[in-house]
Amino acid sequence: MPHIWCAGCGIGSAVGCFIRAIDRTGLNADKMALVSGIGCSGRAAGYVRLDSFHTTHGRAIPFATGLKLANPELNVVVFSGEGDLASIGGNHLIHAARRNIDMTVICINNFNYGMTGGQLGPTTPLDARSATSPYGNYEPPFNLPRLVAAAGATFVARWTVFHLRQLERCIAEALVKPGFSFVEVIAHCPTAYGRLNKQGQGVDGLRYYKEKSVVRNGADPSEADIGMSGPILVGKFIDIERPTFWNNYMQVSNKAQKK
Amino acid sequence: MSEEGIREGQFFINGDEACAEGAISAGCRFFAGYPITPATEIAERMSRRLPEIGGVYVQMEDEIASMNAILGASWAGVKAMTSTSGPGFSLMMENLGLGVMLETPCVVVNVQRAGPSTGLPTSVGQGDMMQAKWGSHGVYEIIAIVPSSPQEMFDFTITAFNLSEKYRVPVLLMADETVGHMSEKVVMRRVAPEELVQRRRPTAPPGKYWPYQPDSDLVPPMAIAGEGYRFHVTGLTHDERGYPEMTAAAQERLVRRLVDKIRLNRKDIINYEEVGTEDAEVVVCAYGITARVARRAVQQARDEGIRAGLLRLITVWPFAEDRVRELSQQVKAFVVPEINYGQIVLEVERCAGGRAKTLLLPHMGGGMHQPQTILEGIREALR
């Protein structure tokens, strides 16, 4: 299938994992909706045979919130990039986690705005070069698992596009988990970020993830910061139970209807 | 209250509350919003009413999220609304454009206050009339309706839902603080199901359905999520199948249709009220709360022997240009009082085309015109 992603890009691998994860769960794909924002990862919505929505920059989560709350039977998934979800859409990310909206957010983190040519983003490591940090990045990055866990997400995991089997299983788990699930996928961007930081081709990215990743399920997300030269902590960090928005809303609604 | 929790009868309530009840009578079952004066009472009423009738109220983190949430809800097949005032309206603009591009039925209420910026949050303004038409980027056409009373906040909210479902476009209810906050008798009538327009649904089976293949009225039937159609929609320029086609040719086809589905159906959409225009030599063109002040001034002018009339705009966008053109051949002048420094007057002037004089009576906001001011304007226009 023709697509917009560059040779060596990690996003396609993550989309593959997502599609195989749907099969793995046995969920009815007719009842699934995929919502994306803007950016390279945001184009995923156009490549799946699901009810799919390619929305505006940063706004996939509130759009998905409306879909989910208006039809709770839908299995709603947001697939987008870290610039979209954690910078321009950062407010929506933390509030959806706080409300514990029952949705799965798959966040491709490739450390830069790839589509616009490799500018620095909310997760670009300190010292990293980008189109807008030509002398090295002087802003500290977000640690996304820590951010969403602090905001109240009930399922938080991170894998890289080297860990395809783990990622597929993890997304499958997230899809059936009630509440706000967040899966961060570390992916390489050889065309923009990789080139500016001398990280080589796609295969070099995979080798890097193989060498630098440390699997630690249950790790405290506060230890999951990512620097210029690793390590990259991966695994399922958070898996807890908390009433969803819908659980709470139904209680209130039932009370209001009895009145 | 009827069995389904829909209110019927006579109530003494304010315009914001009447708007919320109108939405419920129209079948709105999803509201996402963010508190802002002077629109907050709409959200408050919805937060009380929707849970008791099986609808969903959600207070979002901001107006950007509210706008997107109602778009999502609409694509799940539920009639959805948000309400705000100037600052929030500005925040909604980008995604109002998404609503236009995806052709998503929904209603956005703007209870206007005086701006720019925070301005006078608790006082009246009509400064967002051009923003309603041009506020989002790119080329599009929108529908905006202006109520003049709490009763019309109820009635026109229903109209807004009907037009949005019919034309698959966000419809703006451009109220103002005075209409929103004033309390009057509101008759909430039982709205018959056949009075309520429901979006046209696909007849083609999944696999054969193209989300943006329009019918003869240029409006495509709309599938909703979860029905098995597995459709794709995007804010990118797209073809009839819904997939991106980023060419000038596709842009021409798509955007022309988005605009024309409103323009070519304008006779069905546009609504206005006329008082004493048959023999008028001067016509006051007004809308919202200002139209009520103008009505008094027109009466006073008639008492003085001036042949004055009132053209009250109900639909402001698309603009009643055919009617203003006609009137311009008959009258000597138009007088346009607005609680801004001249917005709708530009349209009146354009349509008058130099055949009749156009006199703006501006008010910067925070209060309303006095009938006397408009009366003086009428006299001056004839001088």
Interface residues (C-beta under 8 A of the other chain):
Chain A: A29 D30 K31 A33 V35 A45 G46 R49 L50 D51 S52 F53 H54 T55 T56 G58 R59 I61 P62 F63 A64 T65 G66 L67 K68 L69 A70 N71 E73 L74 N91 H92 H95 F245 Y249 V252 S253 K255 A256 Q257 K259
Chain B: R29 F30 A32 R48 P51 E52 I53 G54 V56 V58 M60 E61 D62 I64 A65 S66 M67 N68 A69 I70 L71 G72 A73 S74 W75 A76 G77 V78 A80 E94 N95 L98 L102 A225 G226 E227 G228 Y229 R230 F231 H232 V233 T234 G235 L236 Y243 P244
